[in-house]
Amino acid sequence: MQAAPSINLPQAIPLWPNPPIPFASAEDGEFPNLTVYLPSADHRTGQTVLILPGGGYQGVCSDREGHRPAQFLNAHGIAAAVLEYRHAPQRHPVPLCDAQRALRVLKDWAGKNGLAQDQVGVMGHSAGGHLAGSLATQPEVPEGKVGDEADNFSSRPAFTILMYPVVSFTTDYAHLGSRKNLLGEPADPVLVEQLSIEKAVTEETAPTFIVHAQDDPGVKVSHSLGLFKALTEKGVKADLHIYASGGHGFGMASNHEWGPTLLRWLDRL
């Protein structure tokens, strides 16, 4: 009788050394948390994906947009990690600081577990998609460097996966709820411009995979269309997949055809 493949249970790993945690606040509660899913040794592609759930920068939808996608990726040999990042009442740059630190920690963790340190990417959903886009385009938050081994790695992802992402803070379809929670009100106009992802794209932006539903009532499909246009203009390799229906926040529950399509895209990188 053939033995069943070994299964590695998810494990929490420290994001920040204690103390100090940059921008620490009594309102942080139990966040931030980083949970890793490592495929069995005989079933690994070598890639790792940092997953940033959505929640409008006022919460984190950890199950539907975090752990379920992590389990899906893990089942196909891809390591994954779910970051429950800090959010409102914490403002920018706190979520970005957490995300940049998580990517550096994962690169260090990947090397120690026989995974490719140059194949650590990011997946973000909704406002988590905005955070993933920020990770791919924004400069380092200086306070995020704490003097350990992880500091030696870049916080830029090797690839970016965006699920019905919030992209723009400046257009007529801007997601004002996410903008308010991240930047406060009134928002600093300089930050509004800087953190509109379509305006921050450069020729160095990582290859990007985008999924959106045409009938999304929460984050208009125009966000993904505008980002795809910006990526194309900068010569960045990008896949855009738009489905007629699905609404918002579907995660793994709907439009399952995006899952196999994503796996094929990751295999081509």
C-alpha positions in Angstrom: 0.0 0.0 0.0 1.4 3.4 -1.1 2.1 5.8 1.8 0.0 9.0 1.8 2.0 12.2 1.1 3.1 14.1 4.2 1.2 17.2 5.1 2.7 20.3 6.8 0.3 22.2 9.0 0.2 26.0 8.8 2.5 27.7 11.3 2.7 31.2 12.7 6.0 32.9 12.4 7.1 36.2 14.0 6.8 39.2 11.8 8.6 41.7 14.0 11.1 41.0 16.7 9.7 41.9 20.1 10.4 44.6 21.0 10.2 47.0 19.1 7.4 46.9 16.6 7.4 50.0 14.3 4.4 52.3 14.8 3.2 50.1 17.7 -0.2 51.2 19.1 -2.5 49.9 21.8 -5.2 49.8 19.0 -3.2 47.1 17.1 -4.8 44.3 19.2 -3.5 40.9 18.0 -2.3 42.2 14.6 0.0 41.8 12.8 0.2 38.0 12.2 2.0 36.0 9.6 0.9 32.3 9.0 2.9 30.2 6.5 1.8 27.1 4.5 4.7 25.0 3.4 4.0 22.1 0.9 5.5 18.7 1.6 9.1 18.3 0.5 8.3 16.2 -2.5 5.6 18.6 -3.8 7.1 22.1 -4.2 7.5 24.4 -7.1 9.9 26.6 -5.2 7.6 29.6 -5.4 6.1 31.5 -2.4 3.1 33.8 -2.4 2.4 36.4 0.3 -1.4 36.8 0.6 -2.9 40.1 1.6 -6.7 39.8 2.4 -9.1 42.6 1.7 -11.2 44.5 4.2 -11.3 48.1 3.1 -8.3 48.9 5.3 -10.7 48.7 8.3 -10.5 44.9 8.7 -8.9 41.8 7.3 -11.0 39.0 5.6 -8.5 36.3 6.7 -10.5 33.2 5.8 -12.1 33.8 2.4 -9.3 36.0 1.0 -6.4 34.6 3.0 -6.3 31.0 4.3 -8.5 29.5 1.5 -6.3 30.8 -1.3 -3.2 29.7 0.7 -4.6 26.2 0.9 -5.4 26.2 -2.8 -1.8 27.3 -3.7 -0.4 24.8 -1.2 -2.3 21.9 -2.7 -0.4 22.7 -6.0 3.0 22.8 -4.5 3.2 26.6 -3.9 4.2 27.9 -0.5 1.9 30.6 0.8 1.7 33.0 3.8 -1.2 35.0 5.0 -0.5 38.4 6.5 -3.1 39.9 8.9 -1.7 43.4 8.7 -2.6 46.5 10.8 -5.3 48.8 9.5 -7.5 51.7 10.6 -7.3 53.4 13.0 -3.7 52.9 12.0 -2.9 54.9 8.8 -0.3 54.8 6.0 2.5 53.8 6.1 1.7 51.2 8.8 0.0 48.5 6.5 2.7 49.0 3.9 5.4 48.7 6.6 3.9 45.4 7.7 3.7 44.1 4.1 7.2 45.1 3.2 8.5 43.4 6.4 6.5 40.3 5.6 8.0 40.0 2.1 11.5 40.3 3.5 10.8 37.8 6.2 9.4 35.4 3.6 12.5 35.6 1.4 14.6 34.8 4.4 12.2 31.9 5.3 12.2 30.6 1.8 15.9 30.2 1.6 15.9 28.3 4.9 13.3 25.9 3.6 14.8 25.1 0.2 12.6 27.5 -1.7 13.6 30.1 -4.3 14.3 33.5 -2.7 13.9 35.2 -6.1 10.4 33.7 -6.6 8.5 35.3 -3.7 5.5 37.2 -5.0 2.3 38.7 -3.6 -1.4 38.2 -4.0 -3.9 40.9 -2.8 -7.7 41.0 -2.7 -9.7 44.3 -2.9 -8.0 46.7 -0.5 -5.4 44.0 0.0 -4.9 44.3 -3.8 -4.1 48.0 -3.2 -1.6 47.0 -0.6 -0.1 44.4 -2.9 0.1 47.1 -5.7 1.8 49.4 -3.2 4.3 46.7 -2.3 5.1 46.4 -6.0 5.5 50.1 -6.6 6.2 52.1 -3.5 9.6 52.9 -1.8 10.8 51.3 1.4 9.3 52.5 4.7 12.6 53.4 6.6 11.1 52.4 10.0 10.6 48.9 8.7 14.3 48.1 8.9 15.1 46.7 12.3 18.6 45.3 12.0 18.2 41.6 11.5 18.8 39.2 8.6 15.6 39.9 6.8 16.7 43.5 6.3 19.1 42.2 3.7 16.3 41.4 1.2 14.3 43.7 -1.1 10.7 44.2 -0.2 9.7 44.1 -3.9 7.8 41.0 -5.1 8.9 38.9 -8.0 5.3 38.8 -9.3 2.0 40.3 -8.3 -1.5 38.8 -8.3 -4.4 41.1 -7.9 -7.9 40.0 -7.2 -10.6 42.7 -7.8 -8.1 45.3 -6.6 -8.6 48.8 -5.3 -6.2 50.7 -7.6 -7.0 54.4 -7.9 -7.6 57.1 -5.3 -7.8 60.0 -7.8 -10.3 59.0 -10.5 -14.1 59.3 -10.6 -14.2 55.6 -9.7 -11.8 56.0 -6.8 -12.6 53.7 -3.8 -13.2 56.4 -1.2 -13.8 54.1 1.7 -10.3 52.5 1.4 -8.8 56.0 0.8 -10.4 57.4 4.0 -9.4 54.4 6.1 -5.8 54.5 4.9 -5.2 58.2 4.6 -7.8 59.8 6.9 -10.0 62.7 5.9 -9.2 65.1 4.5 -6.5 63.0 2.8 -3.1 64.5 2.0 -3.3 65.2 -1.7 0.4 64.2 -2.2 -0.3 60.8 -0.8 -3.6 60.4 -2.7 -1.5 60.9 -5.9 1.4 58.8 -4.8 -0.7 55.8 -3.7 -2.8 55.6 -6.8 -1.2 52.5 -8.1 -1.8 53.1 -11.8 0.3 56.3 -11.5 3.1 54.6 -9.6 3.8 51.8 -12.2 7.2 51.9 -13.8 9.1 49.7 -16.3 10.6 47.9 -13.3 7.2 46.8 -11.9 6.9 43.0 -11.5 4.8 40.9 -13.9 1.1 41.1 -12.9 -1.9 38.9 -13.0 -5.3 40.6 -12.5 -8.8 39.1 -12.0 -12.0 41.2 -11.8 -15.8 40.7 -12.3 -17.5 43.1 -14.7 -20.5 43.4 -12.4 -18.4 44.2 -9.2 -20.5 46.7 -7.3 -17.9 47.4 -4.6 -14.7 48.1 -6.6 -15.5 49.0 -10.1 -13.8 47.0 -12.9 -12.4 50.3 -14.1 -9.7 49.9 -11.4 -8.3 46.8 -13.2 -8.8 48.2 -16.7 -6.9 51.4 -15.7 -4.1 49.4 -14.1 -3.7 47.1 -17.1 -3.5 50.1 -19.4 -0.8 51.7 -17.2 1.2 48.4 -17.1 0.9 48.0 -20.9 2.2 51.5 -21.5 5.2 50.8 -19.3 5.9 47.5 -21.1 5.2 45.4 -18.0 4.0 41.8 -18.7 0.4 41.5 -17.5 -2.5 39.2 -17.7 -6.0 40.6 -17.3 -9.0 38.2 -16.8 -12.5 39.8 -16.5 -15.6 37.7 -15.9 -19.1 38.9 -16.7 -20.4 38.0 -13.2 -19.0 37.3 -9.8 -19.6 40.5 -7.9 -17.1 41.5 -5.3 -15.2 39.5 -2.7 -15.7 36.1 -4.4 -12.3 34.8 -3.4 -12.2 31.0 -4.1 -16.0 30.7 -4.0 -16.8 31.8 -7.5 -15.2 32.1 -11.0 -13.1 29.1 -10.2 -11.6 29.2 -13.7 -9.2 31.8 -12.5 -7.5 29.3 -10.3 -6.2 27.0 -13.0 -5.4 30.0 -15.2 -3.3 31.5 -12.4 -1.4 28.2 -11.9 -0.5 28.1 -15.6 0.6 31.8 -15.4 2.8 31.0 -12.4 4.3 28.0 -14.2 5.4 30.2 -17.1 7.3 32.7 -14.9 
